[in-house]
Amino acid sequence: MSLEKVFFGFFVLLAATLNFGFFLGEMSDPLHHSPIELYAAIVVGLVATVLKLGDRTQIGAVHLATSLVAEIQLIAAAVVYTIGVTASQGLSPQMVSTTVSLSGGALLANIVSVILLVIETSSFRRR
């Protein structure tokens, strides 16, 4: 068992589950979407992205691409959320919906990454 693969799989799955946890809930209700979970998903996703940098295979390149897409979406969601919180009107339902929609795009990228991880793991043969 490769410890590097264990860490990689752990962070990919953790990023996906944190993102899912933030995404789940009533679309426009800020009480259903914890900003701590959003920021945790960003941090864990960044760790997963860094772990993907060393892989020089084709599937590694696709892993990196999905991770970058997820990070861009999550960072955009965090920016929208932060603007909504600091704006004079406070966090509107529209701002929360935009944040959740952006995290939904990141969730899709994370799901693709998990599927690639499963495919890569199932096609691995011991030598």
LOMI-998158 format. One record per residue (C-alpha): residue in three letters; x, y, z. Coordinates in steps of 0.2 Angstrom, whole numbers, plus 5000, padded with zeros to 4 digits. Layout:
ALAXYZ...
REM end
This chain:
MET500050005000SER500750174995LEU500550305009GLU500550444995LYS499050364987VAL498150355004PHE498450535007PHE497950584990GLY496350484991PHE495950545008PHE496050725003VAL495050704987LEU493650624996LEU493750745011ALA493650894999ALA492150814990THR491250775006LEU491550955014ASN490951034998PHE489350914998GLY489050965016PHE489051155011PHE488051124996LEU486651025004GLY485151125011GLU483851255006MET484651354992SER484351534998ASP484351505017PRO486051555024LEU485751455040HIS485951295030HIS487651335023SER489051355035PRO490451475029ILE491651365040GLU491251215029LEU491551315013TYR493251385019ALA493751205025ALA493251135008ILE494351265000VAL495851225012VAL495651035009GLY495451064991LEU497051164990VAL497951024999ALA497250894986THR497851004972VAL499551014979LEU499650824980LYS499050814962LEU500550914956GLY501850774955ASP500850654945ARG501450654926THR500150534919GLN498650584908ILE497450534922GLY498450644934ALA498250794922VAL496350764922HIS496450754941LEU497350914942ALA496151004930THR494650944940SER495451004956LEU495851174949VAL494051194942ALA493351154960GLU494551274968ILE494151414956GLN492251384959LEU492451374978ILE493551534979ALA492251624969ALA490951564981ALA491951624996VAL492151794988VAL490251804984TYR489851755002THR491151875009ILE490452014999GLY488651975004VAL489151975023THR490152135022ALA488852225011SER487752355020GLN486152255017GLY486952095023LEU486851915016SER485351915004PRO484451754997GLN485151794980MET486951804987VAL486751634996SER485951554980THR487451614970THR488651544983VAL487751384983SER487751374964LEU489551404963SER489951264976GLY488751154966GLY489951174951ALA491351134962LEU490450984968LEU490250914951ALA492150934948ASN492450844964ILE491250704959VAL492250684943SER493850684952VAL493150544964ILE492550444949LEU494350454941LEU495050404958VAL493950244958ILE494350204940GLU496250234943THR496150124958SER495149984950SER496349974935PHE497849964946ARG498649794945ARG499949724957ARG501549674950
REM end
